[in-house]
Amino acid sequence: MSAEPNPPILRLRKKHAPGRHERPVAADGERLIAAQSLWHGLIAGIIAIVIFAIIWSMLTALLGRVFPWMTMLLGLIVGLAVRRAGHGLDWRFPALAAALAFTGSIFGNFVLAAGASADELGTTTLVVLRQVTTMTWPIFFAEKINAADWVFAVLAAGIAPFFTNRRLSRREYQALQIWKDDD
């Protein structure tokens, strides 16, 4: 019948029974550290920003309204993208996500302003974006960006780090602690 002398009635698995799992070793923690990639986190964050800016611009054009609070959603998306691609465990990944979210919210506002200018000029947003020069930036910051945009950019930069670091299982956390103690 069963290998256990007194099997439980409901036959539930015993996840936390002593002696069931092998103890993690330092090599497991070293693999977690080696799996980190700041470069992959950066690329994933940039891709998330570009896709978000396109969707935000399309939504604004479709509804005829600008939703500045959407930059806070950008902070969440960038944080999750950096977590998924970067597998980060240290302070560099939240700092990267905060910087990307702040920059991405300004970039998103720039794409929205280019879309509004394209409507006024009777052309496409891509044509306006290709015609950007160094003379465009001061005008953009003086006329299109207001205090609320800066506040939402800072909020996005504050939200992103909370979703950035990798979530570890109990075994992974123990392996990481063993690896740190060995160094």
N, C-alpha and C positions, 0 to 999 in steps of 0.2 A: 504494500500500500504506500505508505509515506516513509520518508527517511527520518522524520522527526518522531520521537516517542509520543509526544502529546501535541498533535497538530492543532492550530487554532481553528475555531469553528468557522470563521469567515474566510480563513486562508489568505489574509492580507500579507503583502510583502513587508518584511522588516527592514526598512531602509537604514535605520540608525542602530541596529543591534551591534553590540561590540564584537569585534573579530570578523565581521563580514567583509570589510573592505581592507585592501592593502594600504599601508601608510604611504603618502606621497613622498617623493624624494626631491632633492635639490635640482636634479636634471629637469623635472617637470616645471619648476619655477623658472629655470633658465630658458626653457622653451617658450614660456609665456612672455618673458622679457624680449626674447628674440623675435616674437611674432609682431611686436610693435612696429609701426611704420608711419612716421610723421609725413612722409612724402605721399603715401596712399591716402592719408587723412586729408591732406591739402588738396589733392586732386578731386577727391569725393566732395569736399566742401565747395570747391569752385564749380563743379558740375551741378551741385544742388542749387547754388546761387543763380547760375545761368538759367536753369530750368524754372526756378521760382520767378525770376524776373520776367521771363517770357509769359508764364501763366498769369502773373499779376498784371502785366500789360494787357494781355488779351481780355482778362476779366474786367479791367477798367474800361477798355474800349467797348466791350459788350454792354456793360451796365451804365456807362456814362458817369461813373462816380469813382473817386479815388478812396481806397480804404487804407489809410496810413497804418492802422493797427496790424495789418498783415505782416509787417516787418517782425513783429513778435513771433508770428508763426514761422518766419524765416529762421529765427534763432533756434527754435525747436528742430526744424528740419536740418539745419547745418550741424547742430549738436549730434543728432542721430546719424547723419551721414559720416561725420568724423569718427564716431564710435564704431560704426559698422566696418568702415574701411581701415581705420588706423589701429584698432585693437589696443588703444592706449591705456596705460596704467599710471602714468605720472603727470606732473603739472603742465607739461608742454602741450598736451592735447586740449585741455580746457582753454589755455591761453590762445592756441591756434583757432579754436572754435569761436571764441569771443572776438578776435580780430577779424575773422572771416565774416561773422554775422554783422559786425559794425560796417565793414567795407561793403558787404553785400546789400545792406539796406540803403546805403548811399547809391550804389550802382543801380539798384532797383528803382529808386527815385529818378535817377538819370534816364533810365529807359522809359519811365512814364513821361518824363518831360520831353524826351525825343518823340514819343508817340503823339503827344499833344501838339508839338511843333509840326510834326508830319501832317496832322489833320489840317492845321492852319495853312500849310504850304501846298497841300494837295499832292503829297508824295507818300512814300512808305517810311516806316520807322528805320529800316535798315539803311536807306539812303541818307537819312539825317544822321544816323550813328557813324556812317562812313565819312561824313563831312566835318566831324568834330576836330577842332584845332585847339591850340593852347589858349586862344582868345575866347573859346566857348566856356571854359570852366569858371572864370570869374563871374560871368553873366549867369550861369546856372546856379552858383552858390548865392548870388545876390538876389535873384528874382524867383527862383523855383523852390529853394529849400527854406523852410521856416523853422521856428523853434520846436514845433511838434515833431517834425521829421528827425531832428537831433535827439529829442527825448525818446522817440520810438527806436532809433538806432542804438542808443545806449541800453534801452530795455532789452532789445534783441541780443546785444552783446552780453547782457547779464543772464539771460535765459540759456543761451547756448552751452555754457560750461556745465550746467547741471545734467545735461543729457549726453555728455561726451565720454566719460571714462567707462571702460569695459566693466560689465557686471560679472563677478566671479562666483563660481560655485564654491561650496565649502572646501572641497578637495583642492581646487585651484588656489584658493586663498591660503590654505595650509602649505601647499607646495611653494608658493611665493614667500611665505614667512620663513620656511626652512632654507630657501635659497638666500634670503637676506641675512639670516643668522650665520650661514656658512661663510659669507664674505667678510 
